[in-house]
């Protein structure tokens, strides 16, 4: 039994994105110098370099691996039956992840081909959009071992899972907005907001899920 409803459109889209990435890899390899820029700081300055042979193939390899992982996860998850409850989002998220990798690869490729591209802006906006979209749909994810907010309390109670993912969705959306607006703020303020956003997600969801679990446990004892 397939735990995730198949989506022909999603699979065609994902395979097409991977195929295009491979095509661009071949093209960029002929355009890039032997050593290329591969990492940028928060101000958009290059602070890392890589061999083009490595960089040109790492994206198609990563994207193919991610796609294969998404295909396999529903079959190896002990809670596989729950995937059917959020299969539509599962396919959408899989496509979105690959699309963002593709956009970043094209941006890096253009930059190393001699065109100006603000990679830091491209990366943070892409990640911000991803976080915001995750936040919008987080409440739809059913209990599982691979996606969502997983800690001892959410995995121990479906009710705690549901409530945590509902409030966690807002945290992710706030973090997504922070990532986008950080591009237009002073560096020190951007760093502070970035750290606060991460703490909001990690500590906020952890404390919230514990409190909900604790309250639920006390109700059962009464």
N, C-alpha and C positions, 0 to 999 in steps of 0.2 A: 504494500500500500504506500502511495506517495504522500508523505506528511504535508507537503506544500503543493497546492493546486498549480499545475503547470501553466506557464504563460509564454506562448509562442512569441509574442511581440517582445517580451522582456529578453528572452534568450537570443533572438535575432539581433536586438539592439546591442546587447552585451558582446556578442561575438563580433558584430560589426565594428564596435569601438576598439576591441582588441586587434582586429585585422587592420584597422586604420593606423593604430599605434605602431604596428610592425612595419607598415608601409612608410610612415614618417620616420621610423628609426633608420630604415635603409636610406631614405633621402637625407636626413640630417647627418648621417655618417659621412656622406660625400661632401657636406658643406662645412662641417666643424673642423677646427684645428685639432691637433693631437691632444692638447690639454685644454679643457674647457671649465668655465665657471659652474659650480655645482651647489654652492651654498651662499646665502645672503643674510646679512644682519638685519636688525629691526629698522634700520634707516635705508635699507635697499642697497647697501654696499656689498660687493663680493668679498667673502672672507673664507672661501674654500674652493678647491679645484680638484678635478678628477680626470682620469684618462677617458677619452671619448669612447673607446671600445667598451668600457664598463658602463658608462652613463647611458649610452645609446640603447643598451639592451635591458638595463635594470627595470625600466618602466614596463615594457611588454611582459617580462618575466613576473614582476610583482602583480600586474593586473590579471594575468592568466592564473596565477596562484590564488589570488583573492576570489576570482570567479569560480575556480574549482572548489575552494573552501566553502563558498556559499551553496554550492550544489550538494556538498557532502554533509554540512552541519545538521540539516533536518533529519538525516538518517542515523546519525551517531548520538544525537541528543537523547538522554533518557526520557525527556518530556516531549518527544517528537510529535505526539498527538496534538499538542497545543499550537503547533506552527500553522495549522490550517486556519486558526482563528485570526492570524495576521499575515496571511500569505500575500495579500495585495501589497501591503507595506514592505514585506520582505523582498519582493521582486523590485519594487520602486527603489528601495534603499540600495540594493545590489547595483542597479543601473546608475544611481546617483554617485555612488563611490567611484565606479569606473569612469564616469564622465568627468569628475573632478580630477582624477589622476591624468586623464587625457588632456584636459585644459592646462594643467600645470606642465605637462610634458611639452605641449605645443609652445607654451610661454618660454620655457627653458630653451627649447630648440630654436626659437626665433631670436632670443637674446644671444645665443652662441653663434648664430648665423650672421650677426652684425647689426641686428635691429634693436632699438631700445624697447625694453619691456620692464616694467616695475614688478619684479618677481615677488617682492615682499607684499606689495599691495594685492597682487593676484592671489597669493597664497592665503593671506589673512581673510580676504573677502570670500574666497572659496570655502575656507574652513568655517567662517562665520555663517555663511549660507547653509552649510552642512549641519552645523550645530542647531541653527534655528529650525530647519526642517525636521531634524530629529526630535526637537522639542515639541513641534506641532503634532507629531504622530506617536510620541513615546507612550501615551496612555493606551494605544491600541495593541502594544506588545503583550502577549500572554506569557506566563511564567515559563522560562526555559533557562538553560545553562550557558548560553553563548551571547545573547543579545539583551540589552537593557541594563537596569541597575541591579546588580547582584551582590548581596551580602547575606549573612546568616539569617537576617530577619525577613527580608523579602522572599528568600528561597524557602522559608519555613511556613509562610502563610500567604495564600492567594490574596487575601484581603489587604495585607500589608503591601504586597507587590502592587496591587491596583492603586492604592492611595499614594504610595511613594512615586509611582510612575506618572501619576497625574500632577503632583506638585513638582516632580523632577522635570517635567516637560517645560514648565515656566522657567526653571533654573537654566535649562539648556538654551531656551530662546533668549534669555537675558545675556548669557555668555556669547551667543552668536552675535547679538547686537554690539556687545563690547568689542569683539574682535574686529568688527567692521569700522566702528567709530575710532578705534585706537589709531588707525592710519592717519587721522587728522588732528591728533593731539600730540603734545610734547612727549618725548620718549619716556621720561621718568613717570609721567602720569599714565601713559599707556602700559608701562610695566606694572604699575600698582593695580590698575584696573584688570589687567590680564591675570595677575595672581589672585585677586579677589574673586574673579569669575571662576577660576579653577577651584578655589576653596569653597565657593558657594555650591558647586556641583558635588564635590567630594564630601565635605563636612556636612553641608546642608542636607543632602539626601540620606547620609548615614545616620545623623542625629534624628532626623524626622522618622525614618523607618524604625529605629530603635524605640522611640517614644510611642509610635503607633503599636508596635509589637508588645511593648510593656503594658500599655493600656488594655489591649485585647486579652493579654494573658491574665491580668487582674480581673477582668470581667468574667472570664471562664471559672476563676477560683471562687467567685461569690455564689 
